[in-house]
Amino acid sequence: MRVLFGSLVRPVWRTLPRRALATAGGLGLLLAGSTRLPGRAPDEELGLLVLRFVAFAGALGLAFLLDDPARNTSSVTPVGRSARAALRLALTAPLAAVWWLTAVLLLPPATRPQPGRPTLEFAAMAALALALATVAVRFTDSAEVGRSSALWLGTAAALAILTPNRWGLLATPTDPWWQETQLRWAAVLAVTLTVCVAWTPEPLRRRSRTSSLSGGTASGGV
């Protein structure tokens, strides 16, 4: 199994949505770098706002992570969906971490907020994007779910903007409900990670049907 898993690294790497990831990543770095333009006064609240936009750009790119043009053929391989999704995440997560660190460091020190809270928000947005893609893969047969997942992520962002800060996710450190906001971000992260873990495996009915088809093909070949 280890040899089989290792043999998937190269084809999975080739099928990663590099264009979507690169576009979103480039946009995020441009947003972070905009804080260094002349005439920008140091402002941690502005830095937090910019990092939220950067995090959203990164999450939009990750919404395409589970796009797999070969999904309908790879479903009959001995390596299940969970392993394939984990491999995609393992190949992408280190790059996403380096990207986020670069974006944070692009902000001038006087504008840069404490990185822990924005990092929590980025992790929650990224997990939400992956959860939306996971749900789409789970309940549809589409090989490319990134576009619809990105649309739903945009809808969630619009709802967050319209929700008053007292009950929402976009409070700032000067608001009295700042701590409650961070607890809500932690809850979003926990719930979306649970969704990813619970719904990434293929349904038992589909798995048994695939196994029977594979068995029928093998017996027919004999």
Stockholm file with secondary structure:
# STOCKHOLM 1.0

chainA/1-222         MRVLFGSLVRPVWRTLPRRALATAGGLGLLLAGSTRLPGRAPDEELGLLVLRFVAFAGALGLAFLLDDPARNTSSVTPVGRSARAALRLALTAPLAAVWWLTAVLLLPPATRPQPGRPTLEFAAMAALALALATVAVRFTDSAEVGRSSALWLGTAAALAILTPNRWGLLATPTDPWWQETQLRWAAVLAVTLTVCVAWTPEPLRRRSRTSSLSGGTASGGV
#=GR chainA/1-222 SS CHHHHHHTHHHHHHHSCHHHHHHHHHHHHHHHHGGGSTTCCCCHHHHHHHHHHHHHHHHHHHTTTTCCTTHHHHTTSSSCHHHHHHHHHHHHHHHHHHHHHHHHHHSCTTTCCCTHHHHHHHHHHHHHHHHHHHHHHHHCCCSCCHHHHHHHHHHHHHHHHHSCTTTSSCCCTTSTTHHHHHHHHHHHHHHHHHHHHHHSSCCHHHHHHHHHHHHHHHHHHC
#=GC SS_cons         CHHHHHHTHHHHHHHSCHHHHHHHHHHHHHHHHGGGSTTCCCCHHHHHHHHHHHHHHHHHHHTTTTCCTTHHHHTTSSSCHHHHHHHHHHHHHHHHHHHHHHHHHHSCTTTCCCTHHHHHHHHHHHHHHHHHHHHHHHHCCCSCCHHHHHHHHHHHHHHHHHSCTTTSSCCCTTSTTHHHHHHHHHHHHHHHHHHHHHHSSCCHHHHHHHHHHHHHHHHHHC
//
